[in-house]
Amino acid sequence: MSLSDKAILVVDDNAEILIATKMLLKQHYKKVMTLDNPHDIAQAFAKQSFSLVLLDMNFTRDSTSGAEGFYWLKQIKALDEDAVVVLFTAFGDMSMAVEAIKLGASDFVLKPWQNEKLLATVANCIDLSTQRQKTKKLNQIAQLSLAAQNRPFENLIAASPAMEQVFTTIEKAAKTDANVLILGESGTGKEVIAREFHKHSLRAKDTFLSVDMGTIASSLFESELFGHTKGAFTDAKENKQGRFELADMGTLFLDEIANTPLELQGKLLTAIQNRVITPVGGSKQIEIDIRLITATNVNLYDRVREGSFRQDLLYRINTVEITLPPLRDRPQDIPLLVEFYTHLYSEKYKLPVKSISDNTLDELFTYAWPGNIRELQHLVERAVILSDGNQLHFQLANTQHSEAIALKPITYNLAEIEQITIEQALADFKGNISHTAKALGITRPSLYRKMEKYGV
Ligand SMILES: Nc1ncnc2c1ncn2[C@@H]1O[C@H](COP(=O)(O)OP(=O)(O)OP(=O)(O)O)[C@@H](O)[C@H]1O
């Protein structure tokens, strides 16, 4: 029989009772600690958490009132409001039992005890403690409205070669616990890809917890990530688990990692490196088992050079690094995304599914998509609602491929520029002559002639 690793604390002033309970419990539980002086309880709690405390009711000689037991029970609850305490007494009666339960004890055991009965009570109470922890964690996750987001993501549209590469990386790395850093412009689908990693990982059945580091007030960073104990600061009315603890056994996704204040980056690094955290106001270290995925739309390497992001942290989080291409570099995905979102929003708003003209599609191919897929999604939604007739019309901002605007031509020779543009367009449209010709604003025969002329 394998021993449970739940920790139990036994507090009794009678040395024989401590020896007997320890011998009995040690057959089933790896960690059994005994104390003959209740004044040492706080010190023991500062060092580790206990799944159960067996507590005597009377410590002073000839005392039978149980008042001491009640006092120490309250002290334990003040140290850890979730502590599961079972009271022991040789002089127990029903009124004492009721009083103890009212004060937060989980059960009551009369001395002398029967071994089987004591073991059954301990096992039940430990189950209760585990259940209580789980419920608390689920409630907190639900409060963060993350439970709903925990469903697998089904709407992943991608057929471009650039995205194929991303999928190959996911296939290779998802089942390892390697830290993943996802880079890419805003709206390119970094969170979608993080969820995809989780969905294909060995932790898929556990929580995927997403934290937007850009929205946490800097004063609350530490407590949001690592939790706090009751009274750690003015508003800390009760113990609260941080996101690292809530994501235990699952995946923690830290979005906008570049927003982590420099003074907290060291603590983050220690937590990731040692897999332990210390809640604010607490002294106990808590072990955590998470898979870490981070994302950012800024250049972290530049941030390291500027001194606003720690290099050691970067090298800790980027074991696997993925750069998501902007939408303008994956034109093959545009028609698929438009079609997907057209159906989605037509259904949502109970409107007929409209088609898209070739001209409009051309406009979408040459558009720069500064907001990437998020922008496309919103534009399609608006077009589904507002377009007259049976075709979709898009209200595009006045931007063209940013590279075309941003980059100076590498040559001023018009023929060379034409050749480079044709080669680039052919690569973008994966050799599709119709789409390339449309994007270039020429006919298919004209494109063939030019390809022949330049030997493309
Ligand atoms: N491949 C895809 N197929 C369908 N929809 C997608 C795809 N990728 C992203 N989206 C949608 O685009 C929107 C933006 O995606 P997401 O939030 O993952 O981007 P992000 O890169 O994390 O953005 P930010 O940097 O602003 O946090 C979401 O509504 C998401 O559902």
The ligand as an SDF file (V2000), in Angstrom:
LIG
                    3D

 31 33  0  0  0  0  0  0  0  0999 V2000
   -6.4320   31.1740  -36.6220 N   0  0  0  0  0  0  0  0  0  0  0  0
   -7.5480   31.7880  -36.2080 C   0  0  0  0  0  0  0  0  0  0  0  0
   -8.7430   31.4230  -36.6690 N   0  0  0  0  0  0  0  0  0  0  0  0
   -9.8520   32.0600  -36.2750 C   0  0  0  0  0  0  0  0  0  0  0  0
   -9.8880   33.0890  -35.4250 N   0  0  0  0  0  0  0  0  0  0  0  0
   -8.7180   33.4920  -34.8970 C   0  0  0  0  0  0  0  0  0  0  0  0
   -7.4910   32.8520  -35.2600 C   0  0  0  0  0  0  0  0  0  0  0  0
   -6.4890   33.4590  -34.6000 N   0  0  0  0  0  0  0  0  0  0  0  0
   -7.0560   34.4330  -33.8780 C   0  0  0  0  0  0  0  0  0  0  0  0
   -8.3890   34.4540  -34.0420 N   0  0  0  0  0  0  0  0  0  0  0  0
   -9.3370   35.3930  -33.4000 C   0  0  0  0  0  0  0  0  0  0  0  0
   -8.7390   36.6850  -33.4500 O   0  0  0  0  0  0  0  0  0  0  0  0
   -8.9420   37.3810  -32.2300 C   0  0  0  0  0  0  0  0  0  0  0  0
   -7.5850   37.7690  -31.6550 C   0  0  0  0  0  0  0  0  0  0  0  0
   -6.8980   36.5810  -31.2340 O   0  0  0  0  0  0  0  0  0  0  0  0
   -5.9700   36.5560  -29.9430 P   0  0  0  0  0  0  0  0  0  0  0  0
   -6.6440   37.2650  -28.8060 O   0  0  0  0  0  0  0  0  0  0  0  0
   -5.5280   35.1570  -29.7320 O   0  0  0  0  0  0  0  0  0  0  0  0
   -4.7660   37.4560  -30.4630 O   0  0  0  0  0  0  0  0  0  0  0  0
   -3.4890   37.9730  -29.6670 P   0  0  0  0  0  0  0  0  0  0  0  0
   -2.3410   37.8790  -30.6050 O   0  0  0  0  0  0  0  0  0  0  0  0
   -3.3860   37.2420  -28.3730 O   0  0  0  0  0  0  0  0  0  0  0  0
   -3.8810   39.4940  -29.4400 O   0  0  0  0  0  0  0  0  0  0  0  0
   -3.2510   40.5500  -28.3570 P   0  0  0  0  0  0  0  0  0  0  0  0
   -1.7880   40.6820  -28.6710 O   0  0  0  0  0  0  0  0  0  0  0  0
   -3.9980   41.8060  -28.6510 O   0  0  0  0  0  0  0  0  0  0  0  0
   -3.5250   39.9740  -27.0110 O   0  0  0  0  0  0  0  0  0  0  0  0
   -9.7280   36.4520  -31.3290 C   0  0  0  0  0  0  0  0  0  0  0  0
  -11.0860   36.8050  -31.3990 O   0  0  0  0  0  0  0  0  0  0  0  0
   -9.5170   35.0780  -31.9410 C   0  0  0  0  0  0  0  0  0  0  0  0
  -10.6460   34.2590  -31.7200 O   0  0  0  0  0  0  0  0  0  0  0  0
  1  2  1  0
  2  3  1  0
  2  7  2  0
  3  4  2  0
  4  5  1  0
  5  6  2  0
  6  7  1  0
  6 10  1  0
  7  8  1  0
  8  9  2  0
  9 10  1  0
 10 11  1  0
 11 12  1  0
 11 30  1  0
 12 13  1  0
 13 14  1  0
 13 28  1  0
 14 15  1  0
 15 16  1  0
 16 17  2  0
 16 18  1  0
 16 19  1  0
 19 20  1  0
 20 21  2  0
 20 22  1  0
 20 23  1  0
 23 24  1  0
 24 25  2  0
 24 26  1  0
 24 27  1  0
 28 29  1  0
 28 30  1  0
 30 31  1  0
M  END
$$$$
